[in-house]
Amino acid sequence: MNQRFKECLLEVYHSEITGEVIFESMLQNAKNSEERFIFGSMLQLETEAKAIMRPTLVHLDLPIEEKASSREQGIAFGESFKEMSFSEIMQNIEKSVKNIYLPQYEELGTLITEEDEEHFKLAKFMGDHERALLLSAENINNNRGEPMKPVTEMLRFPIFLKS
């Protein structure tokens, strides 16, 4: 097993923990049902991805405990969003995912081959997961219909917007 794959996988796992805390903070500050749906769906995506990763982490003898530093980083980021408008938050999400997280998640896929089917499928899923988050942020920022569809289609347990 490629050591860099293990390291990158663990980095991605901790990014999911941080993301989960960030979206939880945003959810607490949501101003209406649409914002609650958006942030709740993003939170759900992070939570489900974390759960999907755990069996592989355990199989590779990697820790699944949530580091306090990952949670603290998420709390700090979440605090910084409290004073931003919804539009500013969504622009920040788009920029952060595009420039920081997506490249990291895509690197995971370059560190494994299709012969290692289980790990390859997980790496592909994590890249798809981050692209769905980016697409939804772009959809919101560009006022496209059904903006959360890329995220909600990936969820095993989707959250629905109350009518």
N, C-alpha and C positions, 0 to 999 in steps of 0.2 A: 504494500500500500504506500502510495506517494505521501511522504510526510507533509508536504505543502498542502495537499488536499485536506488532510486532517486539520492543519492549522487554519486554513481558510474556512472550513466547515464550522469550526469552533467560533471563529470571528463572525460568521454569518449568524450563527445561533445567538450570540450575544447581541448582535444588531437587532435581532427579532425581539429580544428582551427589552432593549432600549426603546425600540419602536412601539412595543406594547404599552410601555409606561407613558410615552409621548402621546399616543392616541387616547389613552385613558384620561390624561390631563385635558386634552382638547375636548373630549366628550363631556367632561365635568363643566366645561365652560361654553358648551354649545348653546346657541341662542334660540333655536327652534327645532322642530321635528326633522327638517331636512338635514340640518347640521348634525343632529344626533344620529340620523341614519348613516350619513357619510362617515363620521368619525367612528361610529359603532361598527360599521362594515370593515373599515380599515383596522380597527382593533381586533375584530374577529379574524381577519386575514393573518395578522401577526400571531395570534394565539394558535390558530390551526397549523400554521407553518412550524411553529415551535414544537407542537405535538408530533407532527409528521417527522421532524428531524430526530427526535429523541431515540427511537429504536436504533438508528444507524450510529448515533453518537455512542450509545451503550455498546453496540457491537464492536466499535472501533476502540473501546476502552477509553473514551473521552468523557469528561464530567458533564452531567446534565444539571447540576446545581446552578441556580441563577446567582451570578456574581453581584454583590452589592454595588460594585462600581458601575455595572451596566444599568442597574435600576437608578442609581444616583445621577448618572448622565442623562437618563430619560427624564427624571424629575427636573433637572436643570433646564433641559431643552423645553420641556412642557411649560415651565415658568416663563420662559422668554416669549412664548406664544400668547400669553394671557392678554397682553396689551395690543396685539395685532388684530386687524379686521379679518374676517373670514377670507376675503380675497387675498390679503397678504399671506395668510397661512397657507392657502392652496398654492400660491406662487412659490412659496418657500419649499413646500413639499415637492413640487415638480422639480425645482432646481436641485434640491438635495438628493432626490432619488436619481435623477439623470447624471449628476456629476460625482456623487460619492458612492451611493449604495448599489446602483445597477452595475457599475464596473466591477465592484467587489463580488457581486453575486454571479456575474458572467465569468469572472476569473475561475470560480469554482468549477464551472463546466469545462474549462480548458485543462484542468488538472486530472481528468479521469477519462478513460476511453469507454466506448460502448461495450467492450468485452466485459467490463465490470458493471453488468446491467443494473443491479440494485442501486449502486452509488451514482451511476450515470443518470438514472431516472430521478433520483433525488436532486442532483445538481441541476438538471433540466427544469424540474418543478420549481426550484428556488429562483432560477432566472425568470421563469414565466410569472412567478409570484411578484417579483419586483417590477417586471414590465407591466403587469396588470395595475399595480399601484401607480406607476408613472402614467399610463394611459388614462386612468380615471382622473388623476390630477389635471392632465392636459385637457380632458373632456370638460371638466368643471371650469377651468380657466378660459376655455374657448366657447363656453355656453352650448355645448353639444347635448343632444337628447340622450337620455339614459346614461348619464355620465359614469355611474358606478357599475355598469354591466361587466366591464373587465374583471372587477374585483368579485362581484357577487357570483359570477359564473364559476369562479374557482373555489368558492366556499362549499364545504360539505354541509355546514349548518348556517345558511345565510340568515341575515337579519332583514326584515321587511319594513318598508316605510308604511306607517299607518296612513290610511286614507281619510 
